[in-house]
Amino acid sequence: MKSQWCIPPGEDAAFVAAMEDILDLYSLPYDKNCPVICMDEKPYQLLDECREPIPMQPGKPKRVDNEYKRMGTCSVFVFAEPLTGWVYTNARERRTSIDWAHEIKE
């Protein structure tokens, strides 16, 4: 596990104000008439093994060769409503503006 945070550019009051607006939004109580839904998308590289991993055995960890085959890419879309625990994910073959629009519509 790792911690991450955003360090605003030096003396950028507009950036800090926008970030504070978002943090304020996330701290509001749940309102079913105005849910807060977060969206993220990530390109992802698809990989396959060149050699079968050797399964673990007593006293020996699973062994995996570092060589891999590139099998293309995809884009993973994630939508979440943190205050209710609702999550929706979908993977698409590519990430175009049309793909993004379809995900937003869904």
C-alpha contacts under 8 A as a table, 3 or more apart, distances in Angstrom:
res1	aa1	res2	aa2	distance
8	P	12	D	6.79
8	P	15	F	6.63
8	P	16	V	6.61
9	P	12	D	5.65
9	P	15	F	7.81
12	D	15	F	5.53
12	D	16	V	6.56
13	A	16	V	5.13
13	A	17	A	6.04
14	A	17	A	5.11
14	A	18	A	6.18
15	F	18	A	5.21
15	F	19	M	6.19
16	V	19	M	5.07
16	V	20	E	6.11
17	A	20	E	5.07
17	A	21	D	6.23
18	A	21	D	5.06
18	A	22	I	6.50
19	M	22	I	5.24
19	M	23	L	6.30
20	E	23	L	5.00
20	E	24	D	6.02
21	D	24	D	5.10
21	D	25	L	6.23
22	I	25	L	5.01
22	I	26	Y	6.34
23	L	26	Y	5.14
23	L	27	S	6.41
24	D	27	S	5.18
24	D	28	L	6.70
25	L	28	L	5.56
25	L	36	V	7.93
26	Y	36	V	7.48
30	Y	35	P	6.87
30	Y	83	L	6.32
31	D	34	C	5.34
31	D	35	P	5.79
32	K	35	P	5.55
35	P	81	E	7.20
36	V	81	E	5.97
36	V	82	P	7.71
37	I	79	F	6.60
37	I	80	A	5.49
37	I	81	E	4.61
37	I	82	P	7.42
38	C	79	F	5.56
38	C	80	A	5.18
38	C	81	E	6.29
38	C	82	P	7.81
39	M	77	F	7.40
39	M	78	V	5.67
39	M	79	F	4.47
39	M	80	A	6.57
40	D	77	F	5.94
40	D	78	V	5.27
40	D	79	F	6.59
41	E	75	S	6.78
41	E	76	V	5.51
41	E	77	F	4.39
41	E	78	V	6.16
42	K	75	S	5.55
42	K	76	V	5.23
42	K	77	F	6.63
43	P	73	T	7.05
43	P	74	C	5.87
43	P	75	S	4.30
43	P	76	V	6.29
43	P	95	R	7.58
44	Y	73	T	5.60
44	Y	74	C	5.34
44	Y	75	S	5.73
44	Y	76	V	7.00
45	Q	70	R	7.57
45	Q	71	M	7.60
45	Q	72	G	6.25
45	Q	73	T	4.46
45	Q	74	C	6.58
46	L	70	R	6.26
46	L	71	M	5.08
46	L	72	G	5.40
46	L	73	T	5.28
46	L	74	C	7.19
47	L	68	Y	6.34
47	L	69	K	5.62
47	L	70	R	4.91
47	L	71	M	5.29
47	L	72	G	7.54
48	D	68	Y	5.63
48	D	69	K	5.09
48	D	70	R	6.62
48	D	71	M	6.67
49	E	52	E	6.49
49	E	53	P	7.89
49	E	65	D	7.80
49	E	67	E	7.05
49	E	68	Y	4.89
49	E	69	K	6.20
50	C	65	D	7.81
50	C	67	E	6.15
50	C	68	Y	5.17
50	C	69	K	6.12
51	R	65	D	6.70
51	R	67	E	7.88
52	E	64	V	7.54
53	P	62	K	7.05
53	P	63	R	5.65
53	P	64	V	4.63
53	P	65	D	6.75
54	I	62	K	5.79
54	I	63	R	5.04
54	I	64	V	6.55
55	P	61	P	7.54
55	P	62	K	4.77
55	P	63	R	6.60
56	M	60	K	5.59
56	M	61	P	4.65
56	M	62	K	3.91
56	M	63	R	7.02
57	Q	60	K	5.12
57	Q	61	P	6.63
57	Q	62	K	7.39
65	D	68	Y	7.87
73	T	93	E	6.81
73	T	94	R	7.19
74	C	91	A	6.55
74	C	92	R	5.61
74	C	93	E	4.50
74	C	94	R	5.22
74	C	95	R	7.43
75	S	91	A	5.54
75	S	92	R	5.27
75	S	93	E	6.32
75	S	94	R	5.59
75	S	95	R	5.68
76	V	89	T	7.08
76	V	90	N	5.80
76	V	91	A	4.34
76	V	92	R	6.46
77	F	89	T	5.54
77	F	90	N	5.28
77	F	91	A	6.14
77	F	92	R	7.97
77	F	103	E	7.49
78	V	87	V	7.25
78	V	88	Y	5.80
78	V	89	T	4.45
78	V	90	N	6.70
79	F	87	V	5.73
79	F	88	Y	5.11
79	F	89	T	6.33
80	A	85	G	7.23
80	A	86	W	5.62
80	A	87	V	4.35
80	A	88	Y	6.35
81	E	84	T	5.84
81	E	85	G	5.96
81	E	86	W	5.15
81	E	87	V	6.48
82	P	85	G	5.15
82	P	86	W	6.78
92	R	95	R	7.04
92	R	99	D	7.49
94	R	99	D	7.41
95	R	98	I	8.00
95	R	99	D	5.80
95	R	100	W	6.74
96	T	99	D	5.09
96	T	100	W	6.26
97	S	100	W	5.01
97	S	101	A	6.09
98	I	101	A	5.03
98	I	102	H	6.21
99	D	102	H	5.17
99	D	103	E	6.32
100	W	103	E	5.17
100	W	104	I	6.25
101	A	104	I	5.11
101	A	105	K	6.10
102	H	105	K	5.08
102	H	106	E	6.15
103	E	106	E	5.09
